[in-house]
Amino acid sequence: MDHLSQSVEAMQACIKACCHCHKTCLQTAMNHCLEAGGEHVGAEHFRLIMNCAEICQTSANFQLSNSHFHHQVCAVCAEICEACALDCEKMGGMDECVEACKACAESCRQMADVKH
């Protein structure tokens, strides 16, 4: 497999991870967190999970459009996903969200490290 095929494959995997994380964070926030209430709807946690959903969608969009800036967006996405995974893990009962965030962070970190 040549370098171009590897990078296209890595980008496709990252787009898939970003889309999955976007969907998972949004569903978790709008269903699990709102229904659980209490600390789950605390401003800091709720804002973070919604920010995570948004940056994942943005990261996927930047990659889909082959934006020159997608590496930088992926780096930010990885940072936010890592923070969201830690916060959701601390909160407890949010394993699906934690796993989606960790997978997306890892994939985005790899894309951010790829040089043009």
N, C-alpha and C positions, 0 to 999 in steps of 0.2 A: 504494500500500500504506500503510495507516494505521500509527500508532505501535504499537498493540497487536499487529497482525499481524507487524510487524518484530520485536518483542520475543519473541513466541511462536516465530517462526522461528529467531531467534538462540539461544533456549533449547534448542530441539530440536537444533540443530547442536552446541551445547555438550554436551548429554547424549550425543549420538552420539560426539563426540570423547573425552569422559571414558570412555565404555564401551570404546571402541577402545583407549585408552591403558591402562586397567585390564587388559584382556585381553593386550595386547602386553607390558606390564611383567611380569605374572605368568608368562606363557609363557616370556619371555626369562630370567627369574630361575630358574624351575624346570627349564628345559631347557638353554639355552645356558650360563648362568653355572655351574650345578651340574656340567655336563659338562666345561666348559672348566677349572674349578678355578682354582687360583692366586689372582691378584688379583681375579678375577671373583667369588670367594666370600669375599673380604675383608669383615670386619664392616661397615665404613663403606659400601662400595659395595652390598653385598647388602641391608643395612638400608634404604638410600635407595631402591633399586628396589622393594622390598616396600612401603615407606611410600608411594611414588608410586602403586603399584597400589591400595592401600587408600584414599588420599585421592581418587583418581579415582572409585572406586566410591561413596564417601561423597558426593562432589560431585554425581554423577549422581542419587543417591537424594534429596538435598536439593532438587534442581531438580524431580525427578519428583513430589515431595510438595508442591511449591510452598511450601517453607519460607520464612519471613520472613528466615531467616539464610543463604539460599543465596548471596547476594552475598559475604558474609564467607568462606564455605567455598570459593567459587570463587577468591577472592584468595589464600587459603592454598594451594589446589590449583595455581594458576598458579606460585607461588613454588617449590613442591616439584617440579613438572614441569620448570621451568627448570633447577633444580639437577640433576635426574636426567638431563636431556638433555646437560648439560655433562659430567657424570661418565661417562656412557655413551659420549659422543663421545671423551673422553680415553682411555677404555679401548680403544676401537677394535673393529671387527667387530660393532657393535650398531646399524647404521644404521636398521633398522626401529623400534627402541625410541626412538632419537633423534628420528626424524621424528614418531612418535606423541606423544611428550612435548612437542615444540615446537608441534605443532598444538593439543594440549590446552591448553597454557599460553596460547597466543594467544587461543583461544576463551574460556577462563576469565577471562583478563584483561579481555576485552570485557564479559563478564557482571558482573564485579566493579565495573566502572566505570559500569554502568547504575544510575541512581538511581531509587528507588521513585516 
